[in-house]
């Protein structure tokens, strides 16, 4: 007797299915296991990075002087262990992430202005602003900025920050070899008064003063009169009241700083001797040799 047709078809289907791999619900779970394991690892890594950056900010912030000290970042022990500032590729990620953390800790513009007035980036040997550009986005309000001890080849390396720091009053940077770089740099920052210890723009007088002084940059070299001998350029000497003059002399004697640098130190510290002393101690490794008598 021949087999029923239905039975033949059933055997055919059974053999066909048997040739393939059997699928079970566990297969889908096994496929997702590597991804599920990676997610906690990534979360832990992110948390570690956030903790590292918060710790760095805490170590480098001085509330008494309202200073963020970002000098010689690569020598920070915890940052060095992480390798985050070892190469330019990682440096470009480090600083923007640092500014994000700063934004999270100081959420409003008012909070940033109340907490931070000065930033030093000295001694980082950077050649351009690619690594630290985001400073002008997060802390554009700062009054004092130290860029000495870096490797900027020309004033053009600072051009991305042109017009960015609208309230900057004091700037320290290693001199450039080009002629007229001081005037160019002064024009980029409308409130800049002191550049490398030298006054480059005068204060505005009180309202109603007949001898109105504008915010235009001061000439570095005086122009000679026709048929007159060329005068020897001299740096402007600032006049202060007796109390401030005594403070300037005291700082000069205590630190051996030249007058211009002593004034800059006192002004950055709000004419408070204790704050000025702390600023001097923090900035001392980055001060050029000609800052001293």
Buried (B, 14 or more C-beta within 10 A) or exposed (E): EEEEEEEEEEEEEEEEEEEEEEEEEEEEEEEEEEEEEEEEEEEEEEEEBBEBBBEBBEEBBBEEBBBBBBBBBBEBEEBEEBEBBEEEEEBBEBBBBBBBBBBEBBEEEEEBBEBBBBBBBBBBEBEBBEBBBBBBEBBBBBBBBBBBBBEBEEBBBBBEBBEBBEBBBBBBBBEBEEEEBBBBBBBBBBEBBBBBBBBBBBEEEEEEEEEEEEEEBBEBEEEEEEEEEEEEEEEEEBEEEEEBEEBBEBBBEEBEBBBBBBBBBBBBBEBBBEBBBBBBEBBEEBBBEEBEE
